[in-house]
Amino acid sequence: MDLDYWWLLLIPVVFGLGWMAARFDVKHLLSESANLPRSYFRGLNFLLNEQPDQAIDAFIEVVKLDPETTELHFALGSLFRRRGETERAIRVHQNLLNRSDLPEIEREHAMFELGQDFLKAGLLDRAEDTFKSLNSGAYASDAQRCLLTIYEIEKDWAKAIETAEILEKLSAQSFRKEIAQFHCERAQEALQKKDGELSSAELKLARAANPANVRATILAGDVEMAIGNPDGAVEQWRKVETQSPAHLPLIVERLMKAYGALGKDAEGARLLTQYLDKYPSNDLLDIAYTYIAQQIGPDAAHQLVRAQMQKAPNLAGMSRLLEAQEGSAEEPRRSELELMRGLIRQRTKNLPRYTCQSCGFRARLFYWQCPGCSGWETYAPRRVEPMASGG
């Protein structure tokens, strides 16, 4: 009982100590707040109310009253940059860097922010020089990422490769996918200059960086065709089925041209039909319909599209089926079919799109690098026909 009694006496003591500590913290907070200009709180209030223009005016007033407020300088510079007022953002961060008493970590922060200002303003040379100066310290990794963005914009793939390799060491993150794509870009440039040897060398490096890179296989077939070796091109492009069947729509037209150059159109048609049976898609159906209609005949193309529509009906396939039926129909049935096909084509003309799986950016063409978010290999190689909304 005595022990329980002493515990009961301790409870109000503990509460009393807590109350005193709370009063001390509140007094300390109020004393610090009293030293801040009223404009500071006005600026915060404007920010909370999503009024950046008024917030900037308030923060400028605070900076004039107390030039030592480095964090406020950073906030102000960031607001200017977000508004597109890059010249003012640059001045804010340069003013910070001119301070001799600025601690090293804040100097690095100001340098990084200044580099971002230059980048946003399109001053790539000045941004590059600024980020290069941050080769060590807390902002080294972020600076290298910005440098990588600059080199991608400039299409300086050699520097992009070098920077990605530095980033792998700094961040312990793999950039093998990106490095392989940079080598593919160099290979494509060499191919355009008819330098097959350099292109092949770059593709070898791309495969070494990322053996799963499908683009390197596709480009290897392009190199073979460029040097007049359709057999070698067929060999390369047929590897795509094993590597990534989803990418077959990107190479079947090339593959059929190679079979045509070899005088093996019938063999190409059989292979194309097999692909369509195993990996059905609207993209493959479009190519197969046209090719088989030319090489075998309209009846075979009609049978092909009808079989595919029974498996997976869709508007794009229906348009092809109506087109096939028009060829053998007589008036007035032909006119009716033509009218229906015209309506469907008008409805679906702008529907199928390649869609970035990272940011959702949609495009009519396939890109290895998304124009929206700049991510590599984010596009599914199959065009998507979105569901029609009701109403």
C-alpha positions as CSV (number, residue, x, y, z in Angstrom):
1,M,0.0,0.0,0.0
2,D,2.9,2.4,0.8
3,L,4.3,1.9,-2.7
4,D,1.0,2.7,-4.3
5,Y,0.7,5.8,-2.2
6,W,4.1,7.2,-3.4
7,W,3.1,6.6,-7.0
8,L,0.0,8.6,-6.5
9,L,2.0,11.5,-5.2
10,L,4.4,11.3,-8.2
11,I,1.6,11.7,-10.8
12,P,0.9,15.5,-10.1
13,V,4.6,16.1,-10.0
14,V,5.1,14.6,-13.5
15,F,2.2,16.7,-14.8
16,G,3.6,19.8,-13.3
17,L,7.0,19.3,-14.9
18,G,5.3,18.7,-18.3
19,W,3.3,21.9,-17.9
20,M,6.4,23.9,-17.1
21,A,8.3,22.5,-20.1
22,A,5.4,23.3,-22.4
23,R,5.3,26.9,-21.1
24,F,9.0,27.2,-21.7
25,D,8.7,26.0,-25.3
26,V,5.7,28.3,-26.0
27,K,7.6,31.3,-24.6
28,H,10.7,30.4,-26.6
29,L,8.6,30.0,-29.8
30,L,6.8,33.4,-29.1
31,S,10.1,35.1,-28.5
32,E,11.5,33.8,-31.8
33,S,8.3,34.7,-33.7
34,A,8.4,38.2,-32.3
35,N,11.8,38.8,-34.0
36,L,10.3,37.9,-37.4
37,P,8.8,40.7,-39.5
38,R,5.1,40.7,-40.1
39,S,5.7,40.5,-43.8
40,Y,7.1,37.0,-43.3
41,F,3.8,35.8,-41.9
42,R,1.8,37.6,-44.6
43,G,3.9,35.8,-47.2
44,L,3.2,32.5,-45.6
45,N,-0.5,33.2,-45.5
46,F,-0.4,34.2,-49.2
47,L,1.4,30.9,-50.0
48,L,-1.2,28.9,-48.1
49,N,-3.9,30.6,-50.0
50,E,-2.2,29.9,-53.3
51,Q,-1.4,33.6,-54.0
52,P,2.2,33.4,-55.2
53,D,2.3,37.0,-56.6
54,Q,1.4,38.5,-53.2
55,A,3.7,36.1,-51.4
56,I,6.6,37.2,-53.5
57,D,6.0,40.8,-52.7
58,A,5.8,40.1,-49.0
59,F,9.0,38.0,-49.0
60,I,10.9,40.7,-51.0
61,E,10.0,43.1,-48.2
62,V,11.3,40.7,-45.6
63,V,14.6,40.2,-47.5
64,K,15.0,44.0,-47.6
65,L,14.5,44.2,-43.9
66,D,16.7,41.2,-43.0
67,P,19.2,40.3,-45.8
68,E,20.6,37.5,-43.6
69,T,17.5,35.2,-44.1
70,T,19.1,32.7,-46.4
71,E,16.2,30.2,-46.3
72,L,13.9,33.0,-47.4
73,H,16.2,33.7,-50.3
74,F,15.9,30.1,-51.4
75,A,12.1,30.2,-51.1
76,L,12.0,33.4,-53.1
77,G,14.3,32.2,-55.8
78,S,12.2,29.0,-56.2
79,L,9.0,31.0,-56.5
80,F,10.6,33.2,-59.2
81,R,11.7,30.2,-61.1
82,R,8.3,28.5,-60.9
83,R,6.7,31.6,-62.3
84,G,9.2,31.7,-65.2
85,E,10.9,34.8,-63.9
86,T,14.3,33.2,-64.3
87,E,16.3,36.5,-64.4
88,R,15.0,37.4,-60.9
89,A,15.7,33.9,-59.6
90,I,19.2,34.1,-61.0
91,R,19.8,37.5,-59.2
92,V,18.5,36.1,-55.9
93,H,20.8,33.1,-56.0
94,Q,23.8,35.1,-57.2
95,N,23.3,37.6,-54.3
96,L,23.5,34.7,-51.9
97,L,26.7,33.4,-53.5
98,N,28.2,36.9,-53.2
99,R,28.0,36.7,-49.4
100,S,31.4,35.9,-47.8
101,D,29.8,34.5,-44.6
102,L,27.6,31.9,-46.4
103,P,28.3,28.4,-44.9
104,E,29.7,25.9,-47.4
105,I,26.5,23.7,-47.4
106,E,24.3,26.7,-48.2
107,R,26.8,27.8,-50.8
108,E,26.5,24.5,-52.5
109,H,22.7,24.8,-52.2
110,A,22.8,28.2,-53.8
111,M,25.0,27.0,-56.6
112,F,22.6,24.1,-57.3
113,E,19.6,26.4,-57.4
114,L,21.5,28.8,-59.7
115,G,22.2,25.9,-62.1
116,Q,18.5,25.1,-62.1
117,D,17.7,28.7,-62.9
118,F,20.1,28.6,-65.9
119,L,18.6,25.3,-67.0
120,K,15.0,26.7,-66.8
121,A,16.1,29.7,-68.8
122,G,17.6,27.6,-71.5
123,L,21.2,28.8,-70.8
124,L,22.6,25.3,-71.1
125,D,26.3,26.2,-71.3
126,R,26.1,28.2,-68.0
127,A,24.0,25.5,-66.4
128,E,26.5,22.9,-67.4
129,D,29.4,24.9,-65.9
130,T,27.5,25.5,-62.7
131,F,26.6,21.8,-62.2
132,K,30.1,20.7,-63.1
133,S,31.4,22.8,-60.1
134,L,29.3,20.6,-57.8
135,N,31.4,17.5,-58.3
136,S,31.4,16.6,-54.6
137,G,29.3,17.3,-51.6
138,A,25.7,17.0,-50.8
139,Y,24.4,18.1,-54.2
140,A,26.9,16.1,-56.4
141,S,24.4,13.4,-57.3
142,D,21.6,15.9,-58.1
143,A,24.0,18.0,-60.1
144,Q,25.0,15.0,-62.2
145,R,21.3,14.2,-62.9
146,C,20.8,17.7,-64.2
147,L,23.9,17.4,-66.3
148,L,22.5,14.2,-67.8
149,T,19.3,16.1,-68.7
150,I,21.4,18.7,-70.4
151,Y,23.3,16.2,-72.5
152,E,20.1,14.5,-73.5
153,I,18.7,17.8,-74.6
154,E,21.9,18.5,-76.6
155,K,22.0,14.9,-77.9
156,D,25.6,14.7,-76.7
157,W,25.4,10.9,-76.1
158,A,29.1,10.5,-75.3
159,K,28.9,12.9,-72.4
160,A,25.5,11.3,-71.4
161,I,27.2,7.9,-71.2
162,E,30.0,9.3,-69.1
163,T,27.6,11.1,-66.7
164,A,25.4,8.1,-66.3
165,E,28.4,6.0,-65.3
166,I,29.3,8.6,-62.7
167,L,25.8,8.6,-61.4
168,E,25.9,4.8,-60.9
169,K,28.8,5.3,-58.6
170,L,27.4,8.2,-56.7
171,S,23.8,7.0,-56.3
172,A,24.2,3.2,-56.2
173,Q,21.4,3.2,-58.8
174,S,21.6,1.3,-62.1
175,F,21.6,3.3,-65.3
176,R,22.3,0.3,-67.6
177,K,19.0,0.9,-69.5
178,E,19.8,4.5,-70.2
179,I,23.4,3.8,-71.1
180,A,22.3,1.1,-73.6
181,Q,19.9,3.6,-75.2
182,F,22.6,6.3,-75.5
183,H,24.8,3.8,-77.4
184,C,21.8,3.0,-79.6
185,E,21.5,6.7,-80.4
186,R,25.1,6.8,-81.4
187,A,24.6,3.7,-83.5
188,Q,21.6,5.3,-85.3
189,E,23.6,8.5,-86.0
190,A,26.5,6.3,-87.4
191,L,24.0,4.4,-89.6
192,Q,22.6,7.7,-91.0
193,K,26.2,8.6,-91.9
194,K,26.5,5.1,-93.6
195,D,29.2,4.1,-91.1
196,G,28.1,0.5,-90.5
197,E,31.3,-0.4,-88.7
198,L,30.9,2.3,-86.0
199,S,27.2,1.5,-85.8
200,S,27.9,-2.2,-85.1
201,A,30.5,-1.3,-82.5
202,E,28.0,0.9,-80.6
203,L,25.4,-1.8,-80.7
204,K,27.8,-4.2,-79.2
205,L,28.4,-1.8,-76.4
206,A,24.6,-1.3,-76.0
207,R,24.1,-5.1,-75.6
208,A,26.9,-5.2,-73.1
209,A,25.2,-2.5,-71.1
210,N,21.8,-4.1,-71.3
211,P,21.4,-7.5,-73.0
212,A,17.6,-7.1,-72.9
213,N,17.7,-4.0,-75.1
214,V,15.4,-4.7,-78.0
215,R,16.3,-1.6,-79.9
216,A,19.9,-2.8,-80.4
217,T,18.5,-6.0,-82.1
218,I,16.3,-3.9,-84.4
219,L,19.1,-1.6,-85.3
220,A,21.4,-4.6,-86.0
221,G,19.0,-5.7,-88.6
222,D,18.9,-2.2,-90.1
223,V,22.7,-2.3,-90.3
224,E,22.6,-5.6,-92.2
225,M,20.0,-4.3,-94.7
226,A,22.1,-1.1,-95.2
227,I,25.1,-3.2,-96.2
228,G,23.0,-5.3,-98.5
229,N,22.6,-8.5,-96.4
230,P,18.9,-9.2,-96.1
231,D,19.6,-12.7,-94.8
232,G,21.5,-11.2,-91.9
233,A,18.7,-8.7,-91.4
234,V,16.1,-11.5,-91.2
235,E,18.3,-13.3,-88.7
236,Q,18.5,-10.3,-86.4
237,W,14.8,-9.2,-86.6
238,R,13.5,-12.8,-86.0
239,K,15.3,-12.6,-82.6
240,V,12.8,-10.0,-81.5
241,E,10.1,-12.7,-81.1
242,T,12.2,-14.4,-78.4
243,Q,13.5,-11.2,-76.9
244,S,10.2,-9.3,-76.7
245,P,7.1,-10.4,-78.7
246,A,5.4,-7.1,-77.9
247,H,7.9,-5.3,-80.1
248,L,7.1,-7.4,-83.2
249,P,4.8,-4.6,-84.7
250,L,7.9,-2.4,-84.9
251,I,9.8,-4.8,-87.2
252,V,7.4,-6.8,-89.3
253,E,7.3,-4.3,-92.1
254,R,11.1,-4.4,-92.2
255,L,11.0,-8.1,-92.1
256,M,8.6,-8.4,-95.0
257,K,10.8,-6.2,-97.1
258,A,13.8,-8.4,-96.3
259,Y,11.8,-11.5,-97.4
260,G,10.8,-9.7,-100.5
261,A,14.5,-8.8,-101.3
262,L,15.2,-12.6,-100.9
263,G,12.4,-13.6,-103.2
264,K,10.6,-15.3,-100.3
265,D,7.3,-13.4,-100.1
266,A,5.2,-16.6,-99.4
267,E,7.5,-17.6,-96.5
268,G,7.2,-14.0,-95.2
269,A,3.4,-14.2,-95.4
270,R,3.3,-17.5,-93.5
271,L,5.5,-16.1,-90.8
272,L,3.4,-13.0,-90.5
273,T,0.2,-15.1,-90.1
274,Q,1.9,-17.1,-87.4
275,Y,2.9,-13.9,-85.5
276,L,-0.7,-12.6,-85.8
277,D,-2.1,-15.9,-84.4
278,K,0.3,-16.0,-81.5
279,Y,0.4,-12.3,-80.7
280,P,-2.8,-10.7,-82.0
281,S,-2.9,-6.9,-82.2
282,N,-4.3,-4.1,-84.4
283,D,-0.9,-3.1,-85.5
284,L,0.0,-6.5,-86.7
285,L,-3.4,-6.9,-88.3
286,D,-3.0,-3.7,-90.3
287,I,0.3,-4.8,-91.7
288,A,-0.7,-8.4,-92.3
289,Y,-3.9,-7.5,-94.1
290,T,-2.1,-5.2,-96.5
291,Y,0.8,-7.6,-97.1
292,I,-1.3,-10.8,-97.6
293,A,-3.8,-9.0,-99.8
294,Q,-0.9,-8.0,-102.1
295,Q,1.0,-11.3,-102.0
296,I,-1.7,-14.0,-101.7
297,G,-4.9,-12.2,-102.6
298,P,-8.0,-10.3,-101.2
299,D,-9.8,-13.5,-100.2
300,A,-7.0,-14.7,-98.0
301,A,-6.8,-11.2,-96.4
302,H,-10.6,-11.3,-95.9
303,Q,-10.3,-14.7,-94.1
304,L,-7.5,-13.5,-92.0
305,V,-9.2,-10.3,-90.7
306,R,-12.5,-12.2,-90.2
307,A,-10.8,-14.8,-88.0
308,Q,-9.1,-12.1,-86.0
309,M,-12.3,-10.2,-85.4
310,Q,-13.9,-13.4,-84.1
311,K,-11.1,-13.6,-81.5
312,A,-11.0,-10.0,-80.5
313,P,-13.5,-7.6,-82.0
314,N,-12.7,-3.9,-82.1
315,L,-13.4,-0.8,-84.2
316,A,-10.1,-0.8,-86.1
317,G,-10.5,-4.5,-87.0
318,M,-14.1,-3.9,-88.1
319,S,-12.9,-1.2,-90.5
320,R,-10.6,-3.7,-92.1
321,L,-13.3,-6.3,-92.3
322,L,-15.7,-3.9,-94.0
323,E,-12.9,-3.0,-96.4
324,A,-12.4,-6.7,-97.3
325,Q,-16.1,-7.2,-97.8
326,E,-16.4,-4.2,-100.1
327,G,-14.1,-5.8,-102.7
328,S,-16.6,-8.7,-103.4
329,A,-19.9,-6.8,-102.8
330,E,-22.1,-5.4,-105.4
331,E,-24.2,-2.3,-105.4
332,P,-26.1,-1.1,-103.4
333,R,-24.4,-3.3,-100.8
334,R,-21.0,-1.9,-101.6
335,S,-22.1,1.7,-101.0
336,E,-23.6,0.7,-97.7
337,L,-20.4,-1.0,-96.6
338,E,-18.3,2.0,-97.8
339,L,-20.5,4.3,-95.8
340,M,-20.2,2.2,-92.6
341,R,-16.4,1.9,-93.0
342,G,-16.2,5.7,-93.5
343,L,-18.1,6.4,-90.3
344,I,-15.9,3.9,-88.3
345,R,-12.7,5.3,-89.8
346,Q,-13.8,8.8,-88.9
347,R,-14.6,7.7,-85.4
348,T,-11.3,5.8,-84.9
349,K,-8.9,8.1,-86.9
350,N,-7.4,9.7,-83.8
351,L,-8.1,6.9,-81.3
352,P,-5.2,4.5,-81.4
353,R,-2.1,5.9,-79.6
354,Y,1.1,4.8,-78.1
355,T,0.9,5.7,-74.4
356,C,3.7,6.4,-72.0
357,Q,3.4,4.1,-69.0
358,S,5.1,6.7,-66.8
359,C,3.4,10.0,-67.5
360,G,0.5,9.0,-69.7
361,F,1.7,11.1,-72.7
362,R,0.0,9.8,-75.9
363,A,1.5,10.0,-79.4
364,R,0.8,8.7,-82.9
365,L,4.4,7.6,-83.3
366,F,6.4,5.2,-81.1
367,Y,9.3,6.8,-79.1
368,W,12.1,5.1,-77.3
369,Q,12.3,8.3,-75.1
370,C,9.0,9.8,-74.0
371,P,8.6,13.5,-75.3
372,G,6.6,14.2,-72.1
373,C,8.6,12.9,-69.2
374,S,11.9,12.1,-71.0
375,G,11.8,8.5,-69.6
376,W,13.5,5.8,-71.7
377,E,11.6,2.7,-72.8
378,T,8.4,3.9,-71.1
379,Y,6.2,3.4,-74.2
380,A,4.4,0.1,-74.7
381,P,5.1,-0.9,-78.3
382,R,1.4,-1.4,-78.9
383,R,-1.1,1.3,-79.8
384,V,-4.1,1.5,-77.4
385,E,-7.6,2.0,-78.5
386,P,-9.2,3.7,-75.5
387,M,-12.7,2.8,-74.3
388,A,-15.4,5.2,-75.6
389,S,-17.0,7.2,-72.8
390,G,-20.7,6.7,-72.3
391,G,-23.3,9.4,-72.8
